[in-house]
Amino acid sequence: MTTRLGLLAAAVAVITGGLSTTADASPAAATLQYGSQGYGVKCVQEAVNDWAWRTGRGWPLSVDGGFGSGTRTWVKKFQSASGVSADGVVGQQTGNSVLANLQGDSTWRHDCYNYVPSTHG
């Protein structure tokens, strides 16, 4: 049974391009977009890097807290793979995937909940 569940999880990961798609975050967190600064942007950059690494795209972003053109470009790629509107803006729908994709370090996921918008309360 455990082997079956592991295989099912692996198959889902392949089908979704390595994206995790559910998580809770703060409904009060501000939308993050081009020009935004701060810890929430670092959370987005880390999540995009985790996703990019797992899907063979390397580690494309500096985790510097500045939402510039590179971050916007990679957020759009991340959004396309997540099945949400690829507008380069991290609102509630994208925020759900951002938190779900912070897999490299559980501290990142925990610390980012209050800085990334989501649809959950």
Secondary structure, 3 states (H helix, E strand, C coil): CHHHHHHHHHHHHHHCCCCCCCCCCECCCCCECCCCECHHHHHHHHHHHHHHHHCCCCCCCCCCCECCHHHHHHHHHHHHHHCCCCCCCECHHHHHHHHHCCCCCHHHHHHHCCCCECCCC
